[in-house]
Amino acid sequence: MDTLCFMNIIAYALLISCFKASMAVSSIGQSQILSDASRTTLTSKGGNFDLGFFTPGNSNKRYLGISYKKIPKIVVWVANSVNPTNDSTGVVTVNASSNLVLTQNNTVVWHMDLTRQAQNLVSELLDSGNFVVRDVNEANPKALRMVCFGALRK
């Protein structure tokens, strides 16, 4: 009986640790980063899509992409398909010039120039698969779309 109880405690602890390791947010602000080394991902609020770093097949290159959350390994959009990173040092930020930037070891690998600047930007992965960068005070991301790319467009 004690062995069964101990096994249940171990299984529960593993389940909780896996849950914590896979926790993700749907948006990042201007002062935050999305880091490949931390294995952090953005997950749309409804859990339809993930944005994060991945390595396809037998490659040793790293890419930033949007994939279906519920259908593993189906990538629907890749930011740096022409210029992958060589290791897990990739970092995504919205810089002071309001540009969405992917860097590796402080070198720009990929960037998206936004159409206008805002005071307080947030990057958000929507349940449509679109990744938008907008002013944090804008309640409707469709109303002030600064950049939009991803799986599905509405």
Backbone hydrogen bonds, N-H to C=O, Kabsch-Sander energy under -0.5 kcal/mol:
donor,donor_aa,acceptor,acceptor_aa,energy
5,C,1,M,-2.1
6,F,2,D,-2.4
7,M,3,T,-2.5
8,N,4,L,-2.0
9,I,5,C,-2.0
10,I,6,F,-2.3
11,A,7,M,-2.6
12,Y,8,N,-2.4
13,A,9,I,-2.4
14,L,10,I,-2.5
15,L,11,A,-2.3
16,I,12,Y,-2.5
17,S,13,A,-2.4
18,C,14,L,-2.4
19,F,15,L,-2.1
20,K,16,I,-2.4
21,A,17,S,-2.1
22,S,18,C,-1.5
23,M,20,K,-0.9
25,V,41,T,-1.2
28,I,123,S,-2.2
30,Q,121,L,-1.3
32,Q,29,G,-1.6
34,L,92,V,-2.0
35,S,33,I,-0.6
36,D,90,G,-2.9
39,R,36,D,-1.3
40,T,35,S,-1.3
42,L,51,L,-2.7
43,T,25,V,-2.5
43,T,41,T,-0.5
44,S,49,F,-2.4
45,K,125,L,-0.6
47,G,44,S,-2.3
50,D,67,S,-2.6
51,L,42,L,-2.7
52,G,65,G,-2.3
54,F,63,Y,-2.3
59,S,56,P,-2.2
62,R,85,T,-2.5
63,Y,54,F,-2.5
65,G,52,G,-2.8
65,G,63,Y,-0.6
66,I,77,W,-2.3
67,S,50,D,-2.5
68,Y,74,I,-2.1
69,K,48,N,-2.7
70,K,48,N,-0.6
74,I,71,I,-1.3
75,V,73,K,-0.8
76,V,66,I,-2.9
77,W,66,I,-1.4
79,A,64,L,-3.0
80,N,64,L,-0.5
85,T,62,R,-2.4
91,V,103,T,-2.3
92,V,34,L,-2.6
93,T,101,V,-2.4
95,N,93,T,-0.6
95,N,99,N,-2.5
98,S,95,N,-2.1
100,L,112,M,-2.2
101,V,93,T,-3.1
101,V,99,N,-0.6
102,L,110,W,-3.2
103,T,91,V,-2.7
103,T,101,V,-0.5
104,Q,107,T,-2.5
105,N,89,T,-0.7
107,T,104,Q,-1.5
109,V,102,L,-3.1
110,W,102,L,-1.7
112,M,100,L,-2.8
114,L,98,S,-0.6
115,T,146,M,-0.9
122,V,134,R,-2.6
123,S,28,I,-3.3
124,E,132,V,-3.2
125,L,26,S,-2.5
126,L,124,E,-0.6
126,L,130,N,-3.2
129,G,126,L,-1.7
131,F,149,F,-2.5
132,V,124,E,-2.7
132,V,130,N,-0.6
133,V,147,V,-0.8
134,R,122,V,-2.5
136,V,120,N,-3.5
138,E,135,D,-1.8
139,A,137,N,-0.7
143,A,140,N,-1.5
144,L,140,N,-0.9
145,R,142,K,-0.6
146,M,133,V,-1.1
146,M,144,L,-0.6
149,F,131,F,-0.9
151,A,129,G,-1.0
152,L,128,S,-0.9
